[in-house]
Amino acid sequence: MTSSHARHAAAPRSGLRRSPARHIHLVAACAAWAATSAGAQSSITLSGKVEMSVDHLRISSPNGSSRTLTALSSDSSRLIFEGVEDLGGGWGAKFKLDHGFNADTGTVGFGGIYFGREAMVGLVTPYGELRLGRNYIPMDDLTGPLDPFYFTGIGAAWPMTLFTPRINNSVKYLSPRMGGFQVRALASASEGVRGAQYTGLGVSYNDTSFDLHAAYTIQKNAVPTGDRKEFMVGGDYKFGGPRLTGFYIQRNDPGQPRRSSALVGTNWPLGAGEIRASYLVERQGASKASRVALQYMHFLSRRTAVFAGIARLNNGAGFSETLNPALPVLAKGEDVMGTQLGVRHSF
């Protein structure tokens, strides 16, 4: 309330009556104050990014033949709606709806799931945060930051990280940070669908110079012979601007050879940009797939960047991995060399 409003609100002089105009002025000021107070307690934001690139691939088959392909692809383009409300006393409410779309065609991503990236509502309390809906598993939360490409672009690690990143019908808990430690847990209901019941746990320690992460997931009845079990360990070390990263993931299915994926990588600031590089190898039994990737990301502003990258993927006889699932599926044993030029705009 302004000083003039305060004067109008003071007791009237003896023998004088307030005018209706003064009453209206006071009510309007109170309404404005109430609206300001409500706005300070809750908010809704719209954010996202559009990322497009021109990809050129040369695919080589075990029989010696080869073919080339040039594609315009959309990687991780998204539209995010988020809301928070302060309930007081350290309590709060929040929601997030994360829509993935294909900017090259304007179509919905994730097989037509409109909020395929994430859809949750939750409560924030002094004792931690609870989220209900379509959630990222703890293993994905902790692995993504260890990928020098942050799960985007031609060098993204996620096509070779084994685990299912998001789970429907799930309840997720994040503990408060305690001396650098944080615990994450997730459980999902199968709702009568075989293989849809997940349980996950993750523990992280974050420091100014290094981070350490570990996670474990059980997928009930994932294979005919029983439950699938996956675990991950990893971390990074920061020395000034650059950092070194690494992780190891292992999958165990009853009656099948153990499958694993391991990465080492680096982020190296360079002027107004950053060099990103990684080496990733995946194994199962005697079969092996390996990929090396290099990218330069140049930041034109806080929101806009251009990038160029190159990657080489070698598939052993038992593997048919790809540089990006948005690109054509490879046959077992096929290798691919890819280059990428793109632009990213966040909002």
Disulfide bonds with the S-S distance in Angstrom:
none
